[in-house]
Amino acid sequence: MGWGYGVFLRLLCLAAGYLFGCFLTAEVVARCTAGESARQIGSGNPGMANIMTHLGKRAGLLVLAGDVLKTAAACWFCWQLAPELRLTALLYGGFGAVLGHNWPFWNHGHGGKGVAVTCA
């Protein structure tokens, strides 16, 4: 694997992880549970703590599960996309997921704090 190809694969994994991270689970849970955006609930942070505080434990745990699953999915996808990178593909995919969760393009860069995604 050449240097340029390795850089390309890393950037591809970072971009793929970012796209996975842009899916804000709290938005989906808030809209399904309360019928409004997570930005309109409590502190306005689309994260597990805010959702759990204002919509209950079940809703908060759904957000947590979704955030962990999207991070795992991003890592798995990058593992499949660039097996040549081995564990590096997981790191770039996971880091991309954190970036996408914290600064999603579709929400003008206003995402969650990334605690669950970073821990995952």
Protein Blocks (a to p, Z undefined) as FASTA:
>chain_A
ZZklmmmmmmmmmmmmmmmmmpcfklmmmmmmnopafklgojlpacfklmmmmnojklmm
mmmmmmmmmmmmmmmmmmmmmmmnmmmmmmmmmmmmmmmmmmcfklnopacehlmmmmZZ
